[in-house]
Amino acid sequence: MNMFYVINGRRVKRYFLIIVALLFTAGVVYAEKDNITVFSPQQPAAIFSVPTDKKVVALTFDISWGDTRAEPILKVLEEKGVKDATFFVSSPWSESHPKIVKKIVDAGFEIGSHGHKHDFYSKLSDEEIRSQIQTAHAIISEVTGKNPNLIRMPNGDFDKRVLRIAEELNYKVIQWDTDSLDWMNIGTEKIINRVVSKAHPGDIILMHASDSSKQTHEALPVIIDQLRAKGYDFVTVSKLINQTEISGKPVQDKSTLLPLDVTDF
């Protein structure tokens, strides 16, 4: 009987030590949850915003067609003294409007890719996705004299394959947290209210400079003024990402599509 109790006691002690070790490991994991990517490989993901305490936002403008809206927007940015913004341009548009592209570049704004064919890339084969990104890169680089490394997919559409292939081609896929819905021409006041009420530190704001967006240049001056009144500064997407990486915090990204927000109409 004595031997039975000795052996059983050893087992209890062993199990106790195992439980303590597991609890300790769980505690470490919880404490380091924000840095857990150090221990496991990150999956490719689209960037919607970045975590930062600084009151900075990135104004971004998509352009895929037309020649009447981009220059009024550039004029507003100049008049308001906004030095940093990011323009995502499609390659066919860039090729057809090199003079406007030059004005964007000469003003010092950042150029990102908006792809080649304006299609849903998640429906394409791997080969077609790669071809679309590479074709756009070659054309935009030729027109601008710069090599973009940011891409916003046409229609904001992507899946895991698109993210993986974009990363293989040294691109970061950029989405947005605040959609102005300016492309729906919902009214200047509603565009202003959506952006100003939803903007937050590290936000990426989606706007458009294609001809279909007829109210953006009217809403933009007020958006700039009101965000500045709240203490916000404007940076490019790259600067937004870089300052977060430099500070040692991981970029907050998501690998699922952001559903269209049609509230506040």
BELLIN-V111005 format. One record per residue. N is the residue number from 1. SS is DSSP state (2 for helix, 1 for strand, 0 for the rest). Layout:
BEGIN
n={N | N}
ss={SS | SS}
END
This chain:
BEGIN
n={1 | 2 | 3 | 4 | 5 | 6 | 7 | 8 | 9 | 10 | 11 | 12 | 13 | 14 | 15 | 16 | 17 | 18 | 19 | 20 | 21 | 22 | 23 | 24 | 25 | 26 | 27 | 28 | 29 | 30 | 31 | 32 | 33 | 34 | 35 | 36 | 37 | 38 | 39 | 40 | 41 | 42 | 43 | 44 | 45 | 46 | 47 | 48 | 49 | 50 | 51 | 52 | 53 | 54 | 55 | 56 | 57 | 58 | 59 | 60 | 61 | 62 | 63 | 64 | 65 | 66 | 67 | 68 | 69 | 70 | 71 | 72 | 73 | 74 | 75 | 76 | 77 | 78 | 79 | 80 | 81 | 82 | 83 | 84 | 85 | 86 | 87 | 88 | 89 | 90 | 91 | 92 | 93 | 94 | 95 | 96 | 97 | 98 | 99 | 100 | 101 | 102 | 103 | 104 | 105 | 106 | 107 | 108 | 109 | 110 | 111 | 112 | 113 | 114 | 115 | 116 | 117 | 118 | 119 | 120 | 121 | 122 | 123 | 124 | 125 | 126 | 127 | 128 | 129 | 130 | 131 | 132 | 133 | 134 | 135 | 136 | 137 | 138 | 139 | 140 | 141 | 142 | 143 | 144 | 145 | 146 | 147 | 148 | 149 | 150 | 151 | 152 | 153 | 154 | 155 | 156 | 157 | 158 | 159 | 160 | 161 | 162 | 163 | 164 | 165 | 166 | 167 | 168 | 169 | 170 | 171 | 172 | 173 | 174 | 175 | 176 | 177 | 178 | 179 | 180 | 181 | 182 | 183 | 184 | 185 | 186 | 187 | 188 | 189 | 190 | 191 | 192 | 193 | 194 | 195 | 196 | 197 | 198 | 199 | 200 | 201 | 202 | 203 | 204 | 205 | 206 | 207 | 208 | 209 | 210 | 211 | 212 | 213 | 214 | 215 | 216 | 217 | 218 | 219 | 220 | 221 | 222 | 223 | 224 | 225 | 226 | 227 | 228 | 229 | 230 | 231 | 232 | 233 | 234 | 235 | 236 | 237 | 238 | 239 | 240 | 241 | 242 | 243 | 244 | 245 | 246 | 247 | 248 | 249 | 250 | 251 | 252 | 253 | 254 | 255 | 256 | 257 | 258 | 259 | 260 | 261 | 262 | 263 | 264 | 265}
ss={0 | 2 | 2 | 2 | 2 | 2 | 2 | 2 | 2 | 2 | 2 | 2 | 2 | 2 | 2 | 2 | 2 | 2 | 2 | 2 | 2 | 2 | 2 | 2 | 2 | 2 | 2 | 2 | 2 | 2 | 2 | 0 | 2 | 2 | 2 | 2 | 2 | 2 | 0 | 0 | 0 | 0 | 0 | 0 | 0 | 1 | 1 | 0 | 1 | 0 | 0 | 0 | 0 | 0 | 0 | 1 | 1 | 1 | 1 | 1 | 1 | 1 | 1 | 0 | 0 | 0 | 0 | 0 | 0 | 2 | 2 | 2 | 2 | 2 | 2 | 2 | 2 | 2 | 2 | 0 | 0 | 0 | 0 | 0 | 0 | 1 | 1 | 1 | 1 | 0 | 2 | 2 | 2 | 2 | 2 | 2 | 0 | 2 | 2 | 2 | 2 | 2 | 2 | 2 | 2 | 2 | 0 | 0 | 0 | 1 | 1 | 1 | 1 | 0 | 0 | 0 | 0 | 0 | 0 | 0 | 2 | 2 | 2 | 0 | 0 | 2 | 2 | 2 | 2 | 2 | 2 | 2 | 2 | 2 | 2 | 2 | 2 | 2 | 2 | 2 | 2 | 2 | 2 | 2 | 0 | 0 | 0 | 0 | 0 | 1 | 1 | 0 | 0 | 2 | 2 | 2 | 0 | 0 | 0 | 2 | 2 | 2 | 2 | 2 | 2 | 2 | 2 | 2 | 0 | 0 | 0 | 1 | 1 | 1 | 0 | 0 | 0 | 1 | 1 | 0 | 0 | 2 | 2 | 2 | 0 | 0 | 0 | 2 | 2 | 2 | 2 | 2 | 2 | 2 | 2 | 2 | 2 | 2 | 0 | 0 | 0 | 0 | 1 | 1 | 1 | 1 | 1 | 1 | 0 | 0 | 0 | 0 | 0 | 0 | 0 | 2 | 2 | 2 | 2 | 2 | 2 | 2 | 2 | 2 | 2 | 2 | 2 | 2 | 2 | 0 | 0 | 0 | 1 | 1 | 0 | 0 | 2 | 2 | 2 | 2 | 2 | 2 | 2 | 2 | 2 | 2 | 0 | 0 | 0 | 0 | 0 | 0 | 1 | 1 | 0 | 0 | 0 | 0 | 0 | 0 | 0 | 0 | 0 | 0 | 0}
END
